[in-house]
Amino acid sequence: MKKTLISLGILSLTAFPALAAEGAADACKTKLDAFTTMAQEVKLEEARMQQLQDMLTKANEQAKAGDEEGCKATAAEIEQMLGVKSE
């Protein structure tokens, strides 16, 4: 029983960083989904709309690749473009 509890403790400690990283990536992805919805509702001139779409694509690719910092940086640029205040 003691060995099982120790094993579970070690397993949880090794799994936690991976789960935390996944949670952060999910948070960025959730933000990007909200921005995608906003992009459909906001009225921007064509060049700005294309820039926004390009930035959304870039951020989504960063999120898929696990580049949390890159995704956050691109999301911050999108927030600025849309005039959204970060939480």
Residue pairs with C-beta under 8 A, 6 or more apart in sequence:
21 66
21 68
24 68
25 63
25 66
25 68
25 71
28 59
28 62
28 63
28 68
28 71
28 72
28 75
29 60
29 63
29 71
31 75
32 56
32 59
32 60
32 63
32 71
32 75
32 78
35 56
35 59
35 75
35 78
35 79
35 82
35 84
36 56
38 82
38 84
39 49
39 52
39 53
39 56
39 82
42 82
44 52
48 81
51 81
52 78
52 81
52 82
55 74
55 77
55 78
55 81
56 78
58 74
59 70
59 71
59 74
59 75
59 78
62 70
62 71
62 74
63 71
76 86
78 84
79 85
79 86
